[in-house]
């Protein structure tokens, strides 16, 4: 669906890869070599506000390797220094898509959560659209690859979450920090990261996955187009303006 045709180097490790995006717009994606990431800061959970029970994460990815223990796509998660976690969207070391929402806690590792993993493997070296949705009212998670719902294994660890955790945690694209304090990084390209404050339907996902959004769509909580093509800032085009810094 996309082809890398060039790159604008902005620092030693992270680069912009120029990609024509079919049905969206010509632009760029971020190329993650395995030691770089986007840091959007310690984002408070509003628009979730501790009462939100639904959310959706979407992104276009082109993985180059399956990273052990997992390749983080979008995470709000930091276990270093006793910090807890909010949500986690990644590829497993076997290439399966994984989405986890943790039970709220004030400190330390969360006591429970809800986790879904696809039985389908995301292929390497291809542009793939991935989506995770959760509805905690009925403890339901759905995972989509290229707009098609996938069979999943669902695991609920008691106590399950009743709301999206209301925490101020680091929000990363392409990185997660482990309990040891070391980082694990995505290897490949990521583009068009979107965060919604409700569980989108398959119809909505397929309708919008190949088009550029305006940024003020109802329920859009974060929108990193990753099409700046140069510089060290990844702008959040949603109304919340949680811009990221490239590292």
MDAnalysis code that builds the backbone (N, CA, C; Angstrom):
import MDAnalysis as mda
import numpy as np

u = mda.Universe.empty(741, n_residues=247, atom_resindex=np.repeat(np.arange(247), 3), trajectory=True)
u.add_TopologyAttr("name", ["N", "CA", "C"] * 247)
u.add_TopologyAttr("resid", np.arange(1, 248))
u.add_TopologyAttr("resname", ["UNK", "UNK", "UNK", "UNK", "UNK", "UNK", "UNK", "UNK", "UNK", "UNK", "UNK", "UNK", "UNK", "UNK", "UNK", "UNK", "UNK", "UNK", "UNK", "UNK", "UNK", "UNK", "UNK", "UNK", "UNK", "UNK", "UNK", "UNK", "UNK", "UNK", "UNK", "UNK", "UNK", "UNK", "UNK", "UNK", "UNK", "UNK", "UNK", "UNK", "UNK", "UNK", "UNK", "UNK", "UNK", "UNK", "UNK", "UNK", "UNK", "UNK", "UNK", "UNK", "UNK", "UNK", "UNK", "UNK", "UNK", "UNK", "UNK", "UNK", "UNK", "UNK", "UNK", "UNK", "UNK", "UNK", "UNK", "UNK", "UNK", "UNK", "UNK", "UNK", "UNK", "UNK", "UNK", "UNK", "UNK", "UNK", "UNK", "UNK", "UNK", "UNK", "UNK", "UNK", "UNK", "UNK", "UNK", "UNK", "UNK", "UNK", "UNK", "UNK", "UNK", "UNK", "UNK", "UNK", "UNK", "UNK", "UNK", "UNK", "UNK", "UNK", "UNK", "UNK", "UNK", "UNK", "UNK", "UNK", "UNK", "UNK", "UNK", "UNK", "UNK", "UNK", "UNK", "UNK", "UNK", "UNK", "UNK", "UNK", "UNK", "UNK", "UNK", "UNK", "UNK", "UNK", "UNK", "UNK", "UNK", "UNK", "UNK", "UNK", "UNK", "UNK", "UNK", "UNK", "UNK", "UNK", "UNK", "UNK", "UNK", "UNK", "UNK", "UNK", "UNK", "UNK", "UNK", "UNK", "UNK", "UNK", "UNK", "UNK", "UNK", "UNK", "UNK", "UNK", "UNK", "UNK", "UNK", "UNK", "UNK", "UNK", "UNK", "UNK", "UNK", "UNK", "UNK", "UNK", "UNK", "UNK", "UNK", "UNK", "UNK", "UNK", "UNK", "UNK", "UNK", "UNK", "UNK", "UNK", "UNK", "UNK", "UNK", "UNK", "UNK", "UNK", "UNK", "UNK", "UNK", "UNK", "UNK", "UNK", "UNK", "UNK", "UNK", "UNK", "UNK", "UNK", "UNK", "UNK", "UNK", "UNK", "UNK", "UNK", "UNK", "UNK", "UNK", "UNK", "UNK", "UNK", "UNK", "UNK", "UNK", "UNK", "UNK", "UNK", "UNK", "UNK", "UNK", "UNK", "UNK", "UNK", "UNK", "UNK", "UNK", "UNK", "UNK", "UNK", "UNK", "UNK", "UNK", "UNK", "UNK", "UNK", "UNK", "UNK", "UNK", "UNK", "UNK", "UNK", "UNK", "UNK", "UNK", "UNK", "UNK", "UNK", "UNK"])
u.atoms.positions = np.array([
    [0.823, -1.205, 0.000],
    [0.000, 0.000, 0.000],
    [0.852, 1.247, 0.000],
    [2.078, 1.135, 0.526],
    [2.958, 2.289, 0.575],
    [4.351, 1.874, 0.162],
    [5.152, 2.815, -0.231],
    [6.517, 2.508, -0.627],
    [7.441, 3.596, -0.120],
    [8.508, 3.187, 0.556],
    [9.494, 4.160, 1.023],
    [10.270, 4.665, -0.176],
    [10.278, 5.974, -0.364],
    [10.982, 6.522, -1.527],
    [12.066, 7.501, -1.121],
    [12.262, 7.691, 0.171],
    [13.307, 8.604, 0.592],
    [13.220, 8.838, 2.064],
    [14.170, 9.580, 2.624],
    [14.142, 9.855, 4.056],
    [14.796, 11.188, 4.344],
    [14.244, 11.914, 5.298],
    [14.839, 13.127, 5.813],
    [15.420, 12.793, 7.171],
    [16.718, 12.792, 7.323],
    [17.338, 12.442, 8.587],
    [17.268, 13.643, 9.524],
    [16.704, 13.429, 10.735],
    [16.572, 14.518, 11.681],
    [17.451, 14.321, 12.901],
    [17.991, 13.106, 13.095],
    [18.897, 12.859, 14.192],
    [19.591, 11.535, 13.895],
    [20.483, 11.114, 14.764],
    [21.316, 9.958, 14.485],
    [20.512, 8.674, 14.330],
    [19.376, 8.561, 15.027],
    [18.685, 7.279, 15.045],
    [17.316, 7.306, 14.389],
    [16.520, 8.328, 14.600],
    [15.148, 8.373, 14.107],
    [15.086, 9.202, 12.838],
    [14.351, 8.725, 11.833],
    [14.290, 9.441, 10.557],
    [12.859, 9.492, 10.052],
    [12.610, 10.472, 9.183],
    [11.332, 10.568, 8.487],
    [11.457, 9.817, 7.173],
    [10.547, 8.923, 6.898],
    [10.514, 8.204, 5.639],
    [9.382, 8.769, 4.804],
    [9.699, 9.282, 3.619],
    [8.675, 9.889, 2.775],
    [7.886, 8.803, 2.077],
    [6.546, 8.828, 2.255],
    [5.707, 7.767, 1.714],
    [4.465, 8.338, 1.061],
    [4.192, 7.971, -0.197],
    [2.893, 8.308, -0.771],
    [1.823, 7.457, -0.115],
    [0.803, 8.092, 0.451],
    [-0.216, 7.383, 1.211],
    [-1.485, 7.296, 0.380],
    [-1.811, 6.115, -0.040],
    [-2.953, 5.920, -0.931],
    [-4.250, 6.354, -0.261],
    [-5.016, 7.180, -0.956],
    [-6.339, 7.634, -0.524],
    [-6.299, 8.560, 0.689],
    [-5.107, 8.962, 1.142],
    [-5.031, 9.871, 2.292],
    [-4.377, 11.162, 1.843],
    [-3.090, 11.153, 1.681],
    [-2.339, 12.312, 1.179],
    [-0.894, 11.892, 1.064],
    [-0.150, 12.511, 0.174],
    [1.273, 12.250, 0.136],
    [1.906, 12.866, 1.365],
    [2.779, 12.125, 1.998],
    [3.389, 12.612, 3.228],
    [4.510, 11.716, 3.662],
    [4.700, 11.625, 4.977],
    [5.804, 10.883, 5.529],
    [5.312, 9.941, 6.611],
    [6.181, 9.024, 6.972],
    [5.988, 8.172, 8.127],
    [7.275, 8.207, 8.920],
    [7.227, 7.728, 10.162],
    [8.429, 7.670, 10.976],
    [9.069, 6.295, 10.865],
    [10.396, 6.295, 10.685],
    [11.176, 5.071, 10.571],
    [11.870, 4.836, 11.911],
    [11.526, 3.738, 12.574],
    [12.067, 3.402, 13.886],
    [13.112, 2.304, 13.723],
    [14.399, 2.613, 13.950],
    [15.452, 1.622, 13.702],
    [15.652, 0.632, 14.839],
    [14.924, 0.796, 15.951],
    [15.062, -0.134, 17.055],
    [15.665, 0.469, 18.300],
    [15.926, 1.782, 18.275],
    [16.445, 2.456, 19.472],
    [15.909, 3.883, 19.586],
    [14.775, 4.145, 18.926],
    [14.222, 5.495, 18.884],
    [12.727, 5.451, 19.148],
    [12.159, 6.615, 19.485],
    [10.746, 6.648, 19.876],
    [10.244, 8.081, 19.852],
    [8.925, 8.230, 20.022],
    [8.279, 9.528, 20.182],
    [7.748, 9.608, 21.605],
    [8.098, 10.656, 22.315],
    [7.649, 10.879, 23.694],
    [6.644, 12.023, 23.683],
    [5.390, 11.701, 23.995],
    [4.329, 12.712, 24.034],
    [4.108, 13.251, 25.437],
    [4.998, 12.925, 26.356],
    [4.943, 13.485, 27.697],
    [4.028, 12.707, 28.621],
    [3.937, 13.174, 29.844],
    [3.065, 12.558, 30.841],
    [1.653, 13.087, 30.646],
    [0.885, 12.392, 29.820],
    [-0.449, 12.843, 29.445],
    [-1.450, 12.402, 30.511],
    [-2.226, 13.325, 31.081],
    [-3.303, 12.899, 31.978],
    [-4.373, 12.182, 31.190],
    [-5.145, 11.352, 31.854],
    [-6.104, 10.527, 31.141],
    [-7.338, 11.234, 30.616],
    [-7.758, 12.408, 31.097],
    [-8.791, 13.095, 30.332],
    [-8.336, 13.222, 28.888],
    [-9.168, 12.958, 27.849],
    [-10.620, 12.876, 27.908],
    [-11.208, 11.623, 28.540],
    [-10.384, 10.711, 29.067],
    [-10.937, 9.543, 29.743],
    [-11.431, 9.908, 31.140],
    [-10.670, 10.718, 31.857],
    [-11.110, 11.320, 33.122],
    [-11.503, 10.310, 34.190],
    [-11.024, 9.079, 34.066],
    [-11.285, 8.100, 35.094],
    [-12.681, 7.514, 35.079],
    [-13.542, 7.993, 34.193],
    [-14.902, 7.457, 34.089],
    [-15.148, 6.821, 32.726],
    [-14.200, 6.994, 31.810],
    [-14.362, 6.473, 30.460],
    [-14.266, 4.955, 30.454],
    [-15.153, 4.302, 29.744],
    [-15.193, 2.850, 29.704],
    [-14.847, 2.283, 28.331],
    [-14.606, 3.165, 27.342],
    [-14.314, 2.695, 25.999],
    [-13.126, 3.452, 25.413],
    [-12.437, 2.832, 24.473],
    [-11.396, 3.521, 23.726],
    [-11.038, 2.708, 22.488],
    [-10.361, 3.382, 21.560],
    [-9.866, 2.760, 20.331],
    [-8.476, 3.304, 20.043],
    [-7.573, 2.430, 19.615],
    [-6.249, 2.818, 19.131],
    [-6.114, 2.314, 17.703],
    [-5.607, 3.182, 16.810],
    [-5.374, 2.810, 15.420],
    [-3.996, 3.271, 14.986],
    [-3.396, 2.546, 14.053],
    [-2.127, 2.988, 13.457],
    [-1.879, 2.200, 12.173],
    [-1.122, 2.797, 11.279],
    [-0.520, 2.081, 10.163],
    [0.889, 1.697, 10.594],
    [1.263, 0.442, 10.391],
    [2.603, -0.001, 10.764],
    [3.214, -0.814, 9.626],
    [4.538, -0.794, 9.566],
    [5.300, -1.644, 8.645],
    [6.453, -2.244, 9.445],
    [6.191, -3.330, 10.184],
    [7.235, -3.900, 11.045],
    [8.322, -4.577, 10.218],
    [9.565, -4.419, 10.679],
    [10.697, -5.067, 10.019],
    [11.168, -6.298, 10.775],
    [10.901, -6.336, 12.096],
    [11.288, -7.470, 12.927],
    [10.263, -7.658, 14.037],
    [10.124, -8.886, 14.504],
    [9.349, -9.164, 15.703],
    [10.299, -9.078, 16.893],
    [10.043, -8.130, 17.768],
    [10.950, -7.820, 18.868],
    [10.533, -8.600, 20.112],
    [11.511, -9.073, 20.864],
    [11.243, -9.763, 22.128],
    [11.447, -8.795, 23.301],
    [10.525, -8.761, 24.282],
    [9.335, -9.610, 24.413],
    [8.147, -9.117, 23.585],
    [8.185, -7.875, 23.084],
    [7.123, -7.344, 22.237],
    [7.612, -6.058, 21.582],
    [6.954, -5.718, 20.479],
    [7.275, -4.492, 19.744],
    [6.200, -3.461, 20.037],
    [6.470, -2.470, 20.882],
    [5.439, -1.505, 21.269],
    [5.073, -0.568, 20.121],
    [3.772, -0.419, 19.889],
    [3.289, 0.528, 18.887],
    [2.878, 1.823, 19.583],
    [1.884, 1.748, 20.449],
    [1.412, 2.889, 21.238],
    [1.212, 2.402, 22.672],
    [1.832, 3.087, 23.615],
    [1.711, 2.662, 25.015],
    [1.568, 3.867, 25.930],
    [0.839, 3.667, 26.981],
    [0.783, 4.619, 28.097],
    [1.098, 3.773, 29.325],
    [2.395, 3.607, 29.556],
    [2.848, 2.493, 30.368],
    [4.276, 2.779, 30.814],
    [4.534, 2.680, 32.113],
    [5.894, 2.893, 32.610],
    [6.022, 2.196, 33.949],
    [6.675, 1.052, 33.957],
    [6.824, 0.312, 35.201],
    [8.102, 0.683, 35.947],
    [8.938, 1.536, 35.386],
    [10.150, 1.922, 36.095],
    [9.798, 2.798, 37.294],
    [10.575, 2.680, 38.330],
    [10.409, 3.480, 39.551],
    [9.027, 3.283, 40.175],
    [8.447, 2.088, 39.994],
    [7.166, 1.798, 40.638],
    [5.963, 2.350, 39.917],
    [6.146, 2.947, 38.747],
    [5.009, 3.503, 38.022],
    [4.089, 2.412, 37.520],
    [2.834, 2.720, 37.345],
    [1.860, 1.732, 36.887],
    [1.558, 1.949, 35.410],
    [0.523, 1.296, 34.925],
    [0.247, 1.281, 33.504],
    [-1.195, 1.640, 33.224],
    [-1.433, 2.126, 32.003],
    [-2.783, 2.444, 31.550],
    [-3.202, 1.504, 30.433],
    [-2.524, 1.595, 29.267],
    [-2.839, 0.683, 28.174],
    [-1.592, 0.401, 27.354],
    [-1.698, -0.651, 26.547],
    [-0.530, -1.196, 25.864],
    [-0.993, -1.808, 24.549],
    [-0.439, -1.340, 23.420],
    [-0.815, -1.804, 22.085],
    [0.468, -2.156, 21.356],
    [0.642, -3.438, 20.995],
    [1.952, -3.875, 20.539],
    [1.835, -5.132, 19.691],
    [2.968, -5.558, 19.123],
    [3.106, -6.869, 18.514],
    [3.871, -7.767, 19.473],
    [3.444, -9.018, 19.588],
    [4.191, -9.961, 20.391],
    [5.454, -10.387, 19.649],
    [6.315, -11.140, 20.327],
    [7.550, -11.614, 19.700],
    [7.266, -12.600, 18.576],
    [6.035, -13.154, 18.541],
    [5.641, -14.053, 17.456],
    [4.900, -13.321, 16.342],
    [4.668, -12.007, 16.499],
    [4.022, -11.223, 15.459],
    [2.523, -11.072, 15.603],
    [1.955, -11.519, 16.730],
    [0.522, -11.345, 16.965],
    [0.247, -9.942, 17.491],
    [-0.927, -9.407, 17.173],
    [-1.337, -8.094, 17.673],
    [-1.892, -8.252, 19.084],
    [-1.456, -7.373, 20.000],
    [-1.875, -7.453, 21.403],
    [-2.376, -6.088, 21.871],
    [-3.468, -6.115, 22.670],
    [-4.014, -4.901, 23.273],
    [-4.358, -5.221, 24.722],
    [-3.872, -4.388, 25.650],
    [-4.102, -4.590, 27.076],
    [-4.545, -3.284, 27.713],
    [-5.562, -3.352, 28.569],
    [-5.956, -2.233, 29.426],
    [-5.860, -2.731, 30.863],
    [-5.183, -1.948, 31.701],
    [-4.893, -2.397, 33.057],
    [-5.898, -1.841, 34.066],
    [-6.026, -2.544, 35.173],
    [-6.872, -2.097, 36.272],
    [-6.220, -0.909, 36.966],
    [-6.970, 0.172, 37.257],
    [-6.371, 1.350, 37.879],
    [-5.689, 1.022, 39.216],
    [-4.558, 1.678, 39.444],
    [-3.843, 1.553, 40.706],
    [-3.061, 2.831, 40.929],
    [-2.748, 3.130, 42.162],
    [-2.046, 4.372, 42.476],
    [-0.534, 4.257, 42.347],
    [-0.012, 3.063, 42.562],
    [1.428, 2.879, 42.440],
    [1.725, 1.410, 42.223],
    [2.894, 1.129, 41.694],
    [3.298, -0.244, 41.483],
    [2.595, -0.880, 40.299],
    [2.891, -2.148, 40.069],
    [2.297, -2.863, 38.956],
    [0.797, -3.058, 39.173],
    [0.002, -2.958, 38.113],
    [-1.445, -3.099, 38.274],
    [-1.820, -4.513, 38.702],
    [-2.859, -4.661, 39.505],
    [-3.247, -5.973, 39.997],
    [-4.017, -6.811, 38.993],
    [-4.548, -6.204, 37.958],
    [-5.347, -6.954, 36.998],
    [-5.483, -6.206, 35.697],
    [-6.246, -6.775, 34.779],
    [-6.434, -6.123, 33.495],
    [-7.185, -7.014, 32.537],
    [-7.379, -6.507, 31.322],
    [-8.014, -7.248, 30.245],
    [-7.090, -7.200, 29.046],
    [-6.881, -8.364, 28.424],
    [-5.859, -8.488, 27.402],
    [-6.388, -9.353, 26.256],
    [-6.190, -8.879, 25.011],
    [-6.580, -9.640, 23.828],
    [-5.382, -9.786, 22.906],
    [-5.233, -10.961, 22.305],
    [-4.144, -11.250, 21.371],
    [-4.733, -11.955, 20.159],
    [-4.352, -11.522, 18.970],
    [-4.864, -12.169, 17.758],
    [-4.200, -13.524, 17.554],
    [-4.939, -14.434, 16.938],
    [-4.317, -15.670, 16.481],
    [-3.620, -15.441, 15.142],
    [-3.984, -14.360, 14.459],
    [-3.360, -13.989, 13.186],
    [-2.022, -13.308, 13.437],
    [-1.051, -13.582, 12.590],
    [0.262, -12.941, 12.664],
    [0.302, -11.774, 11.681],
    [0.771, -10.626, 12.163],
    [0.957, -9.451, 11.304],
    [2.220, -9.660, 10.475],
    [2.147, -9.591, 9.147],
    [3.331, -9.871, 8.319],
    [4.379, -8.773, 8.414],
    [5.609, -9.153, 8.163],
    [6.716, -8.203, 8.139],
    [6.810, -7.526, 6.778],
    [7.379, -6.303, 6.796],
    [7.747, -5.569, 5.579],
    [6.553, -5.278, 4.671],
    [5.381, -5.113, 5.279],
    [4.183, -4.677, 4.560],
    [3.478, -3.615, 5.394],
    [2.865, -2.639, 4.718],
    [2.047, -1.670, 5.426],
    [0.736, -2.330, 5.825],
    [0.450, -2.311, 7.129],
    [-0.727, -2.955, 7.697],
    [-1.424, -1.962, 8.619],
    [-2.762, -1.891, 8.515],
    [-3.525, -1.057, 9.440],
    [-3.983, -1.926, 10.603],
    [-3.695, -1.471, 11.835],
    [-4.044, -2.246, 13.031],
    [-4.909, -1.392, 13.949],
    [-5.883, -2.045, 14.591],
    [-6.823, -1.354, 15.470],
    [-7.131, -2.234, 16.676],
    [-7.228, -1.585, 17.836],
    [-7.712, -2.253, 19.032],
    [-8.820, -1.437, 19.659],
    [-9.921, -2.101, 20.046],
    [-11.020, -1.418, 20.728],
    [-11.323, -2.146, 22.028],
    [-11.834, -1.395, 23.000],
    [-12.245, -2.003, 24.264],
    [-13.527, -1.336, 24.738],
    [-14.421, -2.148, 25.277],
    [-15.632, -1.677, 25.932],
    [-15.695, -2.374, 27.287],
    [-15.377, -1.634, 28.347],
    [-15.296, -2.231, 29.675],
    [-16.669, -2.452, 30.310],
    [-17.718, -1.910, 29.695],
    [-19.066, -2.162, 30.212],
    [-19.419, -3.638, 30.098],
    [-18.904, -4.286, 29.043],
    [-19.174, -5.719, 28.871],
    [-17.881, -6.531, 28.786],
    [-16.744, -5.908, 29.197],
    [-15.440, -6.583, 29.191],
    [-15.135, -7.176, 27.811],
    [-15.315, -6.353, 26.793],
    [-15.135, -6.809, 25.419],
    [-13.981, -6.080, 24.752],
    [-13.110, -6.837, 24.112],
    [-12.035, -6.291, 23.293],
    [-12.136, -6.855, 21.887],
    [-11.826, -6.019, 20.896],
    [-11.803, -6.463, 19.511],
    [-10.510, -5.959, 18.869],
    [-9.916, -6.785, 18.014],
    [-8.707, -6.418, 17.289],
    [-8.965, -6.565, 15.789],
    [-8.461, -5.602, 15.019],
    [-8.693, -5.554, 13.577],
    [-7.363, -5.426, 12.848],
    [-7.245, -6.117, 11.746],
    [-6.107, -5.988, 10.843],
    [-6.653, -5.616, 9.473],
    [-6.207, -4.466, 8.963],
    [-6.711, -3.925, 7.695],
    [-8.236, -3.823, 7.687],
    [-8.793, -3.426, 8.844],
    [-10.216, -3.170, 8.945],
    [-11.084, -4.398, 9.107],
    [-10.480, -5.569, 9.264],
    [-11.224, -6.815, 9.408],
    [-11.013, -7.353, 10.822],
    [-12.116, -7.628, 11.537],
    [-11.988, -8.160, 12.889],
    [-11.317, -9.525, 12.865],
    [-10.402, -9.742, 13.818],
    [-9.620, -10.964, 13.868],
    [-10.046, -11.850, 15.032],
    [-9.903, -13.171, 14.885],
    [-10.105, -14.050, 16.039],
    [-9.035, -13.772, 17.093],
    [-9.443, -13.750, 18.348],
    [-8.519, -13.400, 19.424],
    [-8.685, -14.355, 20.596],
    [-7.644, -14.397, 21.405],
    [-7.747, -15.018, 22.725],
    [-7.852, -13.895, 23.739],
    [-8.853, -13.962, 24.612],
    [-9.123, -12.915, 25.592],
    [-8.777, -13.433, 26.977],
    [-8.030, -12.623, 27.722],
    [-7.629, -12.997, 29.068],
    [-7.997, -11.865, 30.025],
    [-8.758, -12.173, 31.059],
    [-9.134, -11.190, 32.072],
    [-8.506, -11.608, 33.394],
    [-7.682, -10.720, 33.958],
    [-7.010, -10.977, 35.234],
    [-7.716, -10.161, 36.305],
    [-8.204, -10.834, 37.327],
    [-8.942, -10.152, 38.391],
    [-8.012, -9.325, 39.275],
    [-8.493, -8.151, 39.725],
    [-9.790, -7.575, 39.375],
    [-9.732, -6.891, 38.017],
    [-10.718, -7.147, 37.160],
    [-10.709, -6.503, 35.842],
    [-10.999, -5.015, 35.965],
    [-10.527, -4.211, 35.007],
    [-10.808, -2.784, 35.067],
    [-12.275, -2.483, 34.782],
    [-12.815, -1.483, 35.464],
    [-14.175, -1.028, 35.184],
    [-14.166, 0.281, 34.404],
    [-13.039, 0.994, 34.434],
    [-12.842, 2.221, 33.650],
    [-11.409, 2.244, 33.136],
    [-11.160, 3.090, 32.112],
    [-9.793, 3.333, 31.684],
    [-9.061, 3.999, 32.844],
    [-7.881, 3.522, 33.252],
    [-7.198, 4.094, 34.419],
    [-6.991, 5.597, 34.305],
    [-7.266, 6.304, 35.391],
    [-7.101, 7.751, 35.445],
    [-5.738, 8.056, 36.052],
    [-4.701, 7.994, 35.194],
    [-3.335, 8.191, 35.658],
    [-2.602, 9.157, 34.736],
    [-1.574, 9.788, 35.276],
    [-0.677, 10.590, 34.458],
    [0.574, 9.748, 34.233],
    [0.654, 9.111, 33.072],
    [1.762, 8.231, 32.727],
    [2.373, 8.668, 31.405],
    [3.625, 8.296, 31.167],
    [4.247, 8.610, 29.871],
    [3.488, 7.962, 28.721],
    [3.333, 8.718, 27.641],
    [2.684, 8.229, 26.427],
    [3.744, 8.152, 25.341],
    [4.013, 6.948, 24.867],
    [5.064, 6.734, 23.882],
    [4.501, 6.141, 22.603],
    [5.116, 6.481, 21.493],
    [4.932, 5.795, 20.224],
    [6.252, 5.088, 19.925],
    [6.211, 3.761, 19.875],
    [7.403, 2.997, 19.516],
    [8.307, 2.607, 20.652],
    [7.870, 2.780, 21.896],
    [8.735, 2.451, 23.030],
    [7.906, 2.071, 24.252],
    [8.480, 1.173, 25.082],
    [7.940, 0.884, 26.401],
    [9.117, 0.744, 27.351],
    [8.935, 1.169, 28.601],
    [9.963, 1.052, 29.625],
    [9.608, -0.102, 30.549],
    [10.521, -1.042, 30.713],
    [10.283, -2.223, 31.532],
    [10.549, -1.933, 33.004],
    [10.204, -2.906, 33.850],
    [10.416, -2.755, 35.287],
    [11.890, -2.562, 35.609],
    [12.764, -3.098, 34.779],
    [14.204, -2.954, 34.988],
    [14.695, -1.545, 34.672],
    [13.831, -0.747, 34.017],
    [14.225, 0.596, 33.591],
    [14.740, 0.640, 32.174],
    [14.956, -0.522, 31.544],
    [15.426, -0.551, 30.164],
    [14.262, -0.382, 29.203],
    [14.559, 0.082, 28.003],
    [13.529, 0.307, 27.001],
    [13.487, -0.797, 25.969],
    [12.289, -1.051, 25.430],
    [12.091, -1.951, 24.297],
    [11.468, -1.124, 23.184],
    [11.902, -1.333, 21.933],
    [11.565, -0.423, 20.856],
    [10.993, -1.156, 19.638],
    [10.099, -0.459, 18.945],
    [9.553, -0.937, 17.680],
    [10.628, -0.824, 16.604],
    [10.641, -1.777, 15.672],
    [11.544, -1.731, 14.523],
    [10.717, -1.731, 13.244],
    [10.782, -0.635, 12.510],
    [10.013, -0.492, 11.285],
    [9.446, 0.907, 11.172],
    [8.350, 1.063, 10.448],
    [7.717, 2.365, 10.256],
    [6.340, 2.391, 10.923],
    [5.971, 3.578, 11.432],
    [4.659, 3.814, 12.021],
    [4.104, 5.106, 11.437],
    [2.795, 5.135, 11.199],
    [2.159, 6.306, 10.605],
    [0.709, 6.396, 11.103],
    [0.135, 7.594, 11.036],
    [-1.295, 7.830, 11.281],
    [-1.790, 7.181, 12.579],
    [-1.210, 7.575, 13.706],
    [-1.627, 7.059, 15.008],
    [-2.848, 7.839, 15.481],
    [-3.890, 7.110, 15.868],
    [-5.147, 7.738, 16.288],
    [-5.632, 7.122, 17.589],
    [-6.126, 7.968, 18.457],
    [-6.681, 7.546, 19.744],
    [-8.084, 8.120, 19.868],
    [-9.058, 7.256, 20.159],
    [-10.459, 7.659, 20.271],
    [-10.974, 7.333, 21.663],
    [-11.950, 8.104, 22.136],
    [-12.486, 7.862, 23.475],
    [-13.770, 7.030, 23.457],
    [-13.934, 6.232, 22.410],
    [-15.038, 5.273, 22.357],
    [-14.597, 4.085, 21.502],
    [-15.320, 2.984, 21.602],
    [-15.015, 1.786, 20.825],
    [-15.622, 1.934, 19.428],
    [-14.777, 2.108, 18.431],
    [-15.258, 2.283, 17.062],
    [-15.732, 0.945, 16.475],
    [-16.676, 1.048, 15.560],
    [-17.181, -0.135, 14.882],
    [-16.301, -0.480, 13.689],
    [-16.467, -1.677, 13.170],
    [-15.713, -2.069, 11.985],
    [-16.052, -1.166, 10.807],
    [-17.291, -0.760, 10.696],
    [-17.698, 0.137, 9.612],
    [-16.960, 1.467, 9.713],
    [-16.861, 2.022, 10.907],
    [-16.158, 3.289, 11.090],
    [-14.673, 3.143, 10.803],
    [-14.093, 2.054, 11.262],
    [-12.664, 1.827, 11.036],
    [-12.371, 1.740, 9.549],
    [-13.134, 0.961, 8.819],
    [-12.902, 0.784, 7.384],
    [-13.185, 2.065, 6.608],
    [-14.141, 2.846, 7.071],
    [-14.481, 4.099, 6.387],
    [-13.329, 5.099, 6.454],
    [-12.630, 5.142, 7.594],
    [-11.658, 6.211, 7.829],
    [-10.201, 5.786, 7.737],
    [-9.901, 4.492, 7.653],
    [-8.513, 4.046, 7.758],
    [-7.638, 4.539, 6.612],
    [-8.236, 4.798, 5.450],
    [-7.467, 5.245, 4.290],
    [-7.739, 6.697, 3.931],
    [-8.218, 7.471, 4.897],
    [-8.419, 8.892, 4.619],
    [-7.850, 9.734, 5.749],
    [-7.425, 10.913, 5.388],
    [-6.887, 11.853, 6.360],
    [-8.032, 12.521, 7.115],
    [-7.883, 12.610, 8.440],
    [-8.898, 13.238, 9.266],
    [-8.645, 14.743, 9.384],
    [-9.675, 15.477, 9.787],
    [-9.516, 16.919, 9.995],
    [-8.890, 17.223, 11.355],
    [-9.115, 16.321, 12.334],
    [-8.596, 16.515, 13.684],
    [-9.658, 16.901, 14.694],
    [-10.835, 17.284, 14.231],
    [-11.905, 17.684, 15.163],
    [-13.098, 16.735, 15.097],
    [-12.874, 15.503, 14.638],
    [-13.948, 14.515, 14.599],
    [-14.420, 14.194, 16.018],
    [-15.719, 13.980, 16.230],
    [-16.226, 13.641, 17.562],
    [-15.541, 12.384, 18.116],
    [-15.060, 12.489, 19.340],
    [-14.435, 11.353, 19.991],
    [-12.960, 11.173, 19.709],
    [-12.383, 11.975, 18.825],
    [-10.951, 11.856, 18.506],
    [-10.131, 12.495, 19.622],
    [-9.402, 11.669, 20.371],
    [-8.662, 12.150, 21.542],
    [-7.194, 12.412, 21.261],
    [-6.667, 11.840, 20.192],
    [-5.284, 12.071, 19.810],
    [-5.083, 11.681, 18.370],
    [-4.283, 12.466, 17.614],
    [-4.115, 12.208, 16.192],
    [-2.726, 12.670, 15.763],
    [-1.811, 11.709, 15.680],
    [-0.443, 11.987, 15.269],
    [-0.286, 11.509, 13.832],
    [-0.346, 12.449, 12.883],
    [-0.252, 12.093, 11.468],
    [1.136, 11.595, 11.101],
    [2.157, 12.084, 11.806],
    [3.551, 11.703, 11.550],
    [3.934, 11.986, 10.101],
    [3.473, 13.120, 9.596],
    [3.745, 13.491, 8.210],
    [4.519, 14.805, 8.106],
    [5.195, 15.194, 9.203],
    [5.922, 16.470, 9.191],
    [7.102, 16.454, 8.237],
    [7.705, 15.277, 8.036],
    [8.803, 15.065, 7.080],
    [10.139, 15.649, 7.524],
    [10.160, 16.486, 8.539],
    [11.422, 17.053, 9.031],
    [11.187, 17.598, 10.434],
    [12.281, 17.856, 11.136],
    [12.173, 18.388, 12.480],
    [12.109, 17.297, 13.534],
    [11.937, 17.689, 14.773],
    [11.943, 16.748, 15.896],
    [10.639, 16.777, 16.686],
    [9.558, 17.271, 16.062],
    [8.247, 17.299, 16.725],
    [7.227, 16.514, 15.917],
    [6.488, 15.651, 16.606],
    [5.348, 14.952, 16.016],
    [4.093, 15.605, 16.571],
    [3.386, 16.347, 15.746],
    [2.263, 17.151, 16.211],
    [1.004, 16.307, 16.380],
    [0.288, 16.565, 17.463],
    [-1.029, 15.988, 17.706],
    [-2.046, 16.918, 17.072],
    [-2.694, 16.452, 16.004],
    [-3.643, 17.282, 15.263],
    [-5.041, 17.251, 15.842],
    [-5.240, 16.563, 16.972],
    [-6.532, 16.610, 17.643],
    [-6.638, 17.896, 18.453],
    [-7.810, 18.135, 19.028],
    [-8.017, 19.353, 19.814],
    [-7.201, 19.344, 21.103],
    [-6.654, 18.181, 21.499],
    [-5.929, 18.100, 22.767],
    [-4.474, 18.538, 22.670],
    [-3.882, 18.499, 21.468],
    [-2.561, 19.063, 21.250],
    [-1.445, 18.464, 22.091],
    [-1.445, 17.151, 22.280],
    [-0.373, 16.490, 23.023],
    [0.750, 16.139, 22.050],
    [1.561, 17.144, 21.692],
    [2.608, 16.975, 20.716],
    [3.744, 16.116, 21.272],
    [4.384, 15.360, 20.379],
    [5.461, 14.481, 20.794],
    [6.818, 14.975, 20.325],
    [7.861, 14.547, 21.026],
    [9.243, 14.861, 20.683],
    [9.951, 13.584, 20.220],
    [10.698, 13.688, 19.125],
    [11.417, 12.545, 18.586],
    [12.734, 12.345, 19.331],
    [12.990, 11.116, 19.720],
    [14.249, 10.769, 20.391],
    [14.908, 9.597, 19.686],
])
